[in-house]
Amino acid sequence: MLDFSQFSGLVLFMFIFTAGFWLLIFLLTFVVPYWIGGTIWENLKLKKEAREAAEGR
């Protein structure tokens, strides 16, 4: 059997491990696609503005 210090260490380890796992899942499914999509959107807007400025000359 585990004594209290071993049990508390195991619980702490499992909490940190699962928190890191869910944070990784959150980053890969929401934050990274949002970041990439926003970068693409901004680049398209900048290219459109540059094209309109070049045609306006």
NULOLUM-530048 format. One record per residue (C-alpha): x, y, z; residue in one letter; residue number from 1. Coordinates in pm, 1 decimal. Last residue first. Layout:
N
xx=X, yy=Y, zz=Z, code=A, pos=NUM .
...
This chain:
57
xx=-156.4, yy=5505.2, zz=-5934.2, code=R, pos=57 .
xx=-480.6, yy=5346.2, zz=-5811.6, code=G, pos=56 .
xx=-391.8, yy=5003.7, zz=-5951.1, code=E, pos=55 .
xx=-85.7, yy=4980.7, zz=-5726.9, code=A, pos=54 .
xx=-282.8, yy=5092.7, zz=-5419.9, code=A, pos=53 .
xx=-555.6, yy=4836.5, zz=-5493.8, code=E, pos=52 .
xx=-295.1, yy=4558.5, zz=-5528.3, code=R, pos=51 .
xx=-123.6, yy=4664.0, zz=-5204.8, code=A, pos=50 .
xx=-456.9, yy=4669.9, zz=-5020.2, code=E, pos=49 .
xx=-545.7, yy=4323.3, zz=-5154.1, code=K, pos=48 .
xx=-203.6, yy=4188.0, zz=-5056.1, code=K, pos=47 .
xx=-241.8, yy=4329.9, zz=-4705.8, code=L, pos=46 .
xx=-589.8, yy=4180.2, zz=-4668.8, code=K, pos=45 .
xx=-468.3, yy=3839.1, zz=-4787.4, code=L, pos=44 .
xx=-175.3, yy=3851.9, zz=-4543.8, code=N, pos=43 .
xx=-410.2, yy=3941.4, zz=-4257.0, code=E, pos=42 .
xx=-643.7, yy=3649.8, zz=-4337.0, code=W, pos=41 .
xx=-352.7, yy=3403.6, zz=-4360.5, code=I, pos=40 .
xx=-218.4, yy=3518.2, zz=-4023.9, code=T, pos=39 .
xx=-561.9, yy=3499.7, zz=-3865.2, code=G, pos=38 .
xx=-613.7, yy=3146.0, zz=-3993.8, code=G, pos=37 .
xx=-275.5, yy=3034.4, zz=-3858.9, code=I, pos=36 .
xx=-344.0, yy=3181.2, zz=-3512.9, code=W, pos=35 .
xx=-698.1, yy=3044.4, zz=-3498.2, code=Y, pos=34 .
xx=-570.0, yy=2701.5, zz=-3610.4, code=P, pos=33 .
xx=-300.7, yy=2711.6, zz=-3336.3, code=V, pos=32 .
xx=-532.1, yy=2826.7, zz=-3055.5, code=V, pos=31 .
xx=-828.6, yy=2594.8, zz=-3102.4, code=F, pos=30 .
xx=-747.8, yy=2227.3, zz=-3166.2, code=T, pos=29 .
xx=-374.2, yy=2207.1, zz=-3098.8, code=L, pos=28 .
xx=-374.9, yy=2446.0, zz=-2803.6, code=L, pos=27 .
xx=-675.4, yy=2282.7, zz=-2638.1, code=F, pos=26 .
xx=-528.2, yy=1932.4, zz=-2681.0, code=I, pos=25 .
xx=-198.4, yy=2049.2, zz=-2531.1, code=L, pos=24 .
xx=-377.8, yy=2208.8, zz=-2236.9, code=L, pos=23 .
xx=-573.1, yy=1886.3, zz=-2187.2, code=W, pos=22 .
xx=-252.7, yy=1681.9, zz=-2169.8, code=F, pos=21 .
xx=-75.0, yy=1931.6, zz=-1947.2, code=G, pos=20 .
xx=-363.4, yy=1926.3, zz=-1698.9, code=A, pos=19 .
xx=-365.2, yy=1545.5, zz=-1714.5, code=T, pos=18 .
xx=6.0, yy=1519.6, zz=-1633.6, code=F, pos=17 .
xx=-2.1, yy=1787.0, zz=-1362.4, code=I, pos=16 .
xx=-300.7, yy=1623.9, zz=-1190.0, code=F, pos=15 .
xx=-155.1, yy=1273.7, zz=-1224.4, code=M, pos=14 .
xx=175.4, yy=1387.4, zz=-1070.6, code=F, pos=13 .
xx=-1.0, yy=1561.4, zz=-782.8, code=L, pos=12 .
xx=-213.8, yy=1252.6, zz=-714.5, code=V, pos=11 .
xx=94.1, yy=1029.9, zz=-723.0, code=L, pos=10 .
xx=283.9, yy=1261.3, zz=-489.4, code=G, pos=9 .
xx=-13.5, yy=1271.4, zz=-252.0, code=S, pos=8 .
xx=-26.1, yy=890.9, zz=-251.6, code=F, pos=7 .
xx=346.7, yy=857.0, zz=-190.1, code=Q, pos=6 .
xx=332.2, yy=1106.6, zz=95.9, code=S, pos=5 .
xx=22.6, yy=941.0, zz=247.2, code=F, pos=4 .
xx=152.3, yy=584.9, zz=250.0, code=D, pos=3 .
xx=96.4, yy=361.6, zz=-44.2, code=L, pos=2 .
xx=0.0, yy=0.0, zz=0.0, code=M, pos=1 .
